Amino acid sequence: MELPAAKSLDRELLELVFDNVENGIYIVDGKGVTVGVNQTFERMSGFSHRELVGRSLYDMVGPGNKFSGSASLIVLERKTPATATYSTATNRKLLVKGQPIFDSKGEIRYVINTIWDLTVVHYQQQIDADTARDHLLQEEDIITCSLPMTRAIDLALRVASTNSTILLSGESGVGKSLIARLIHRTSDRKDKPFLQINCGAIPESLIEAELFGYEAGSFTGADRRGKPGLFESATGGTIFLDEISELPLHLQSKLLGVLQEKEFLRVGGRTPTRIDVRLIAASNRDLATLANDGKFRDDLYYRLNVVPIHLPSLRNRRDDIPLLIRYFADRYNRKYQTYKELAPALVEELRQRPWRGNIRELENLVERLIVTSPGDHITGSDAALAGGSDIPAANGTLRERLEAHERQLLIQALQQHRTTRRVAEALGISQATAARKLKELRETDLPVG
């Protein structure tokens, strides 16, 4: 990488530092043109600086291009730091943190990107290239310019290289499993197993055997050869216990022993099994409150709460909603081979919703809109017809909310009755009023035949 002119010694030192830091570095100017990359990024990405320097990210990002996404383009659009994961045409998965550098006029002069390699499986044979690329594109991505989420990610990256137990908290659907995988894939354990179990999804009678395994003949229906549990299978890697608040009390005691002694007994076993496993736990319930109420062991809570990381709800990171909508729309357009986009007015409406189901709810809505909307330009009317307008906007004046509710009633009546006469009868208004109001909706892109 060639750096701007400097004293020969200073320049040599800068180049040595630039090319020998552990993270990849990617620099673009205020127009998105690549200024330079370091050797670490070249090794991570599989691209040389000759392939990248002088080229615009606008020409290199998107389906079929070098990169599936870009933190730099988010930074240039939002004029704020951003974090994103993306895959490359060389079958790599990268996490990028973009930082804007402003000039004296407040314009972005450069974006400095720091990159982590999240690639776990290295496909060496050409026959595996399509499989690898499909796998990378199906994985969930991190996309944020939110300060609370960025702080959570920064903390996750700082502790990833340690063996400390981590407790993730936050509402259902905020991405706890995504952060757990991020921690694993930026740790020294990344080439070892990452095993996940939802403690609330397995019957109480089976969960001990699932976690700790069992010896041959230890209970009716057991495999006569015995079976290792998740803790054994995850040796050297990471085990993620989701919804740990649902773990039965007697197994909480056994888990506490595992954390303290690094060993356990299989069900029906007599010889302890030693393990080397990093534990990440998660809950959407307040474990401290449960512990105070006697519904969760307080000693286990303190053992788990070594590094607490709280993930914000989607309504507390509203600036991310347009980015996520664009990401999910692109994802499902590729999946269903469509070319649809959400109208700016609809995106703004969705940005104001409460999103009690968080990112999972948003993703489901975007997929529903992509597959049900008749045209390529998706409007608020399409969202209502698809059942996406049952939640009123969180903000807005009384008049705006009443108008939105009226639009919803008109759209539903039209969908059910099809003619202005029947719509008028159903809503108790004149046919002239129904025709006028529906005409106004047509002029705002209502998809009516």
C-alpha angles and dihedrals in degrees: 000000000000115000127202116278114289139148109302095245094044091047093050091049093048091050091049092051093042094053099039105048114114094240127068117250125206121180126194131176127238091278095053096257115144111249099178148330130205127236092255090061091047089056092044097048103032090232125115123224088248089063093050114027113096093016124113120240087221086069096042103046125082141049111336093010132105095272131031092210144355137221089198093062090051090051092050091048097044100029089223136097114281139189124207142158122218141167127236134222086247090064099256130136115216136183114212131192112195122201122190120224111204130206126223091276094056094254122132110259098175140358113217112203124197114199136202122194110234096174111129105169117051112205108205101173122076090226089067096053097095092044091051093047093048090049093051093048091051093054120099116255135214114233121169146139091175116122095217092049092044090053090051091050092046090053091047090052092048094054098036093092092054129077093232118136111249129208116202118198134182142102123302112281099024095115106264093148089049091056091045090057090046090055091050095047094051093047132086087255094065094112092052127076125295108200125184131194132177105222092203096053099062124073113255090240092060106035096083091056091046092053102037105019127226142249124246113286094005093136141000111288094017119142106263089227094053124235136242117236130226094272091058093042091051094054110148091012140066133289119201116203106195121196090013090171086077094059109118115252095244090055091047086064091051092047090051089056091050091053092048101040103024089227140084144176123253116235104280091009131127102187117077118238115220117217141186104204134145111224125214117179130188138189138174089205126077104259092190090059092045090051092050089050092051093246095113129034108259093207090055091046091056090047091052096042096070093117111013117196119186119201116209123235118252092251087060092055101044094152087068094057097082089047092050092046090053091047095049092044090053091046095052094039087059092044095050097030094240134133104217129146135187118245115248091242091055092047089053091048090051090048089063098051121108095236097203088179091051121203093347091058092047093050092050091051094049091049090049091051093049094052100039106037112100097212137047092245108069115204136181088266090059089050091053092049089049091053093254099122100065090107114068121226112277092226136032139095123289089255092052092050093047090049091050091050091049091051090051092051092048093049093048091047092049092048091052102038103025098201130078091233093057091041089054092049092048094050098038096240133117120274089240091056092047091049092048094049094046090049089055089051091050088055088058091056100271104171098234123151 
